[in-house]
Amino acid sequence: MVEAFRQGLREVGLVDGRHVTIDLVWVSNESEFPLAVSGLVQRGAKLLVTAGSSASLAAKRHTSTIPIVFVPAGTPSASALSKAFRIQAAMSPDLATFLWT
């Protein structure tokens, strides 16, 4: 998944280390999410990309100003993130199209 993300960036002319910096953080269990997100925020993250609902919720708890892009595991409507999506979709139909297509 990470290499596909890098490839997508290259396809639009963005190179890791030159135009953007990808700061990867891997955790071994859910209890490490808060510390991982906190570290990214402290290092000046401009965008958070998360995989799974638990990581996304941890990111959402730590920031309301940094955009969060996530790869859902399961159905977002079944998680606590669904309310945030409904609010975002109401505010920005383009965002809803991007998230649900």
Steps between C-alpha positions, in 0.01 A plus 500: 500500500783743582675440169173550313458832684852606403436395139183709492694800627766448232231482233392853589858627521559478876811318622548390861793690647489770233144638486343321795621310805333174591545424869393139549406378844416135562346382826469148638177554694219751541634636828790654303275710270472807725877530543560442128249767397631743761853457364388568143312812608802624697723446195275731299287260296287680242291191412437173682431180307371218717397141441204366693243650731707485821788695350259749342318556828831553682598759240160670525536523880841671469424762238212688350717712271715247312316321218467124545478263205428144596474157347198348672493143621133409492209735450557858616130539578539232767766697685516820702649666192168493316371812681812691395445392139138611502607841629782528245273381218245767588772765497679377187325280241832461313656344810210258531541399135872438554443294814217282377586428137 
